[in-house]
Each structure stands twice: as structure tokens, then as C-alpha cells.
Amino acid sequence: MTTTQSQPAIATSSARSYGLVVHGLFAAVLASVAAILVGALAMAAGVDFELPDGGESIPVLGFGTTTMIFSVVGLGLAAALRRWAQHPSRTFVRTAVALTAVSLVPPFLVDANLVTAIALVLTHLVAAAVAIPLIARRLPN
């Protein structure tokens, strides 16, 4: 009987891990699409996304790529917090919001024009607003 009871616990833990990964990757894709859409709308409105250091513009797909990378990093953070934090969901949301706040500073430090900086901040906020709640929902309170 003891062996039978321990197997469902392992399967349940494995199923929860799988659910977090699948939903987290789905959140990353949605956040990436949202970032691309915000970037494309901003470009259509005349924002050039040109960075003064090299004079190059950020490509629209660059928003999605960067968002996907950092969303997957956030998913790794969520997995670690689920394992080691006492309140994984709450800790994840607080940490992710703090990291999002930190990510809002660099657009103003690269000497881009104000409209470009504001559009970059908006892109960060939209991506975070999509990814953070979707990942947090899969974590226990």
C-alpha cells in the first residue's frame, strides 16, 4: 500500500511541473506577441526606436525575441520559487513586478528620444501584464 500511495504523489508533482512549463511557455508566447503588436503599433504611429549609440533601430521581431527570452527566465524563477518559497505565487508576483520596475529604467538611460523611451516602457509593461498573471496562476498561494 505504501508504494501505491507514493506513486500518485510523484505523478501529481510531475503533472504540476508539466502544467507550469506548458502554461508558462504559453504565457511567454502571448507576451511576445503582445510586445510585437505594441512595437508595430508604435512604429506605425511614427516611433523610430532608433538607439543613438549605434544609430540602429530595434526591429519589430526583436521585441518578441527579447520578451520570449526574459519570459522563459521568469518561468525558471517561478519553478524555483514553487519548489523553495513558502508562498510561491505571491513571491513570484512581487519579484516579477520589482524586476519589471527595474526594466523601466534603461530606456531613459540610453539617450533615446522621449517618445522612443515611453514606447519601450509601454512595451515592457504590456509584456509583464500578460506574462506575470498567467504564470502566477499556476503557482500555489
Phi, psi and omega in degrees: 000320182299319180296320180295322180288328182285331180295315177299326179296319177294316180297321180294316178297318178295320179295322178294320178297315180298317180297320178296316181294313182297311180292325177294318177293323175298317178297320179297318178295314179298317179296322178295316178297318179298318180295320177298316180297317178296316178298317180294318178296319179296318178296320178295331179276357175108003177285130185269342182052031178274129178264131187292336183300311181247353181074008180269149176266148175285124178288153182302316181292341175298328177297316180293319181297311180296319179297318179297315181300310183286335174291321177292323173299316177298324177295320175297319176299316180298319179296318179294317180293324178298325181281320191246343183273149178288324178231082189301315183296310181297318180295320179297312181299314181298316180293316181295321178294319178296317179293325176296317178300319178296324181291347180278348183281312185306324179304334179270350182264345185272007177066028174282161178292162187299320181296318178296315179299317179295319178296321177295318177298316179299320178298317178299316182294319179294314180299317179294320180295334177276309189285315188300309181294324181293321178287318182299328181298334182273000181257145175291152179287000000 
